[in-house]
Structures are given as structure tokens and as C-alpha cells.
Amino acid sequence: MNRKEIVAETVLPRRVIKFATVWERFGSFVIDLLIILLLYVLLSARIYIPYGWLVIAWLYESVQVSGMLQATIGQRIMGIKVSNRQGGTLDFTEASLRHFSKYISVFTALSGYLMIILDKKRQCLHDKITGSLVVTSESYQALAT
């Protein structure tokens, strides 16, 4: 077990929680950004929405992260997901708060993102604000004893 992996000790079967790496998160960000830009170009050709990319980005992320798969398309491709501290799904309000908290991470000279380097759970500022974790898809699966 490496430094970025935790074994949850409960009366239930033991579960491994493996946190997503910086590169997995960055890869998913790039994929999602390309998808959001494509959606914006396609939709803005038909309907003008002021600051439409903000609306598209918010709905794209919040709907998917709060859904059953707990991940955007980019996160699924990279094999990661977003969960609450118990491994459950964020609701739409929490996912929306997480999305808009990312702007705080950006507007603080990216220091909200740089926190991931020093944090043992690899949380950025927006993860800490919402109490969420970005983990690998295999996390929270019961271990064979």
C-alpha cells in the first residue's frame, strides 16, 4: 500500500480508497474542456446565450458528477470519479458548489489547485470546500479477506 492509499477500517468489509493522481485529474480536465468547447460551438451556432460556456460547463459537470457514475466523460476515460467522504454520490447542489468553487481555485493564482501537491488525500481547494474526494474507479470496493 502506497502513501496515497487508505484502508477504511469499519465493521463492514475492508475497503481501499486510492486517490486520483495529478496527471489523471489533469487528463480528465483536458478531455472535459474539449467536450465543453465542442458543445459550446455546436449550441452557440443555433442559440445565443450570454456566457453560454459557463452554463454549459456547469451543467455538464454537475449533472454527471451527481449522477450514478459519479464522473464526467473525461473522468470516466481516466478511470476516476468524485465521491463524498463515505464513497457516495454528491447531490446536484454539492456538485454545483464544487464546480463554482473551482473558479476560486483559479482566481487565487491557481493556489487552490496547487494544494493537491501537499495534501495527503490529493484534495484541491474546491474538494475541501465541498468535502469531496477524487478517487480511482476501483476505490470503495470490498477487499477479499
DAVENCOR-V224347 format. One record per residue. N is the residue number from 1. RES is the residue in one letter. PHI is phi in whole degrees, -180 to 180 (NA if undefined). PSI is psi in whole degrees, -180 to 180 (none if undefined). OMEGA is omega in radians with two decimals (NA if undefined). Layout:
N,RES,PHI,PSI,OMEGA / N,RES,PHI,PSI,OMEGA
This chain:
1,M,NA,128,-3.12 / 2,N,-90,-179,-3.03 / 3,R,-66,-27,-3.07 / 4,K,-101,28,-3.13 / 5,E,-131,136,-3.12 / 6,I,-124,141,3.00 / 7,V,-105,118,-3.13 / 8,A,-79,123,3.13 / 9,E,-98,113,3.10 / 10,T,-142,180,3.07 / 11,V,-74,-18,3.06 / 12,L,-79,172,3.10 / 13,P,-56,147,3.13 / 14,R,-62,142,-3.11 / 15,R,-130,141,3.10 / 16,V,-98,134,3.07 / 17,I,-116,112,3.13 / 18,K,-111,120,-3.08 / 19,F,-80,144,-3.14 / 20,A,-66,144,3.13 / 21,T,-79,167,3.08 / 22,V,-60,-41,-3.08 / 23,W,-71,-35,3.06 / 24,E,-65,-42,3.13 / 25,R,-67,-41,3.13 / 26,F,-66,-42,3.11 / 27,G,-60,-44,3.12 / 28,S,-66,-36,3.10 / 29,F,-61,-46,-3.11 / 30,V,-64,-46,3.12 / 31,I,-61,-47,-3.13 / 32,D,-65,-38,3.11 / 33,L,-61,-43,3.12 / 34,L,-64,-40,3.12 / 35,I,-66,-43,3.13 / 36,I,-64,-42,3.11 / 37,L,-64,-41,3.10 / 38,L,-63,-46,3.10 / 39,L,-60,-42,-3.14 / 40,Y,-64,-45,3.14 / 41,V,-63,-44,-3.13 / 42,L,-65,-43,-3.11 / 43,L,-76,-37,-3.10 / 44,S,-72,-18,3.06 / 45,A,-70,-25,-3.11 / 46,R,-104,-40,-3.05 / 47,I,-132,131,3.06 / 48,Y,-90,122,3.06 / 49,I,-126,118,3.10 / 50,P,-58,132,-3.10 / 51,Y,55,38,-3.08 / 52,G,-59,-33,-3.13 / 53,W,-65,-31,3.09 / 54,L,-67,-42,3.13 / 55,V,-66,-45,-3.14 / 56,I,-63,-45,-3.14 / 57,A,-62,-43,3.14 / 58,W,-62,-51,-3.11 / 59,L,-67,-41,3.14 / 60,Y,-56,-50,-3.09 / 61,E,-75,-49,-3.03 / 62,S,-64,-41,-3.14 / 63,V,-65,-44,-3.08 / 64,Q,-73,-42,-3.12 / 65,V,-67,-34,3.12 / 66,S,-84,-2,-3.14 / 67,G,-82,-178,-3.06 / 68,M,-63,-33,-3.10 / 69,L,-82,-14,3.07 / 70,Q,61,25,-3.08 / 71,A,-156,151,2.99 / 72,T,-77,175,3.13 / 73,I,-61,-44,3.13 / 74,G,-62,-40,3.12 / 75,Q,-67,-39,3.11 / 76,R,-64,-40,3.10 / 77,I,-62,-39,-3.11 / 78,M,-85,-3,3.08 / 79,G,77,33,3.13 / 80,I,-128,166,3.10 / 81,K,-151,166,3.13 / 82,V,-108,132,3.13 / 83,S,-138,165,2.98 / 84,N,-82,-177,-3.06 / 85,R,-66,-20,3.13 / 86,Q,-96,0,-3.13 / 87,G,93,1,-3.12 / 88,G,-86,180,-3.11 / 89,T,-83,143,2.98 / 90,L,-75,146,3.03 / 91,D,-82,173,-3.05 / 92,F,-60,-39,3.13 / 93,T,-64,-45,3.11 / 94,E,-65,-41,3.12 / 95,A,-65,-37,3.09 / 96,S,-67,-44,3.09 / 97,L,-60,-41,3.11 / 98,R,-62,-43,3.14 / 99,H,-62,-50,-3.09 / 100,F,-71,-25,3.06 / 101,S,-68,-22,3.09 / 102,K,-62,-31,3.12 / 103,Y,-66,-33,3.05 / 104,I,-65,-42,3.11 / 105,S,-60,-37,3.13 / 106,V,-73,-46,-3.04 / 107,F,-75,-5,3.05 / 108,T,-100,40,-3.14 / 109,A,56,38,3.12 / 110,L,65,10,-3.12 / 111,S,-65,-28,3.08 / 112,G,-64,-30,3.07 / 113,Y,-84,-33,-3.10 / 114,L,-70,-16,3.10 / 115,M,-59,-25,-3.09 / 116,I,-60,-29,-3.09 / 117,I,-66,-38,-3.06 / 118,L,-98,-12,-3.04 / 119,D,-86,132,-3.09 / 120,K,-70,-24,3.08 / 121,K,-97,7,3.14 / 122,R,54,46,3.11 / 123,Q,-97,138,2.97 / 124,C,-89,175,-3.13 / 125,L,-57,-44,-3.11 / 126,H,-66,-28,3.05 / 127,D,-70,-41,3.13 / 128,K,-66,-40,3.14 / 129,I,-60,-41,-3.06 / 130,T,-98,-3,-3.13 / 131,G,68,34,-3.12 / 132,S,-107,161,3.10 / 133,L,-128,145,3.01 / 134,V,-108,115,-3.01 / 135,V,-127,168,3.07 / 136,T,-72,160,-3.11 / 137,S,-62,-26,-3.11 / 138,E,-82,-10,-3.10 / 139,S,-63,152,3.13 / 140,Y,72,9,3.05 / 141,Q,-80,143,-3.14 / 142,A,-68,136,3.09 / 143,L,-85,146,3.04 / 144,A,-75,134,-3.11 / 145,T,-101,none,NA
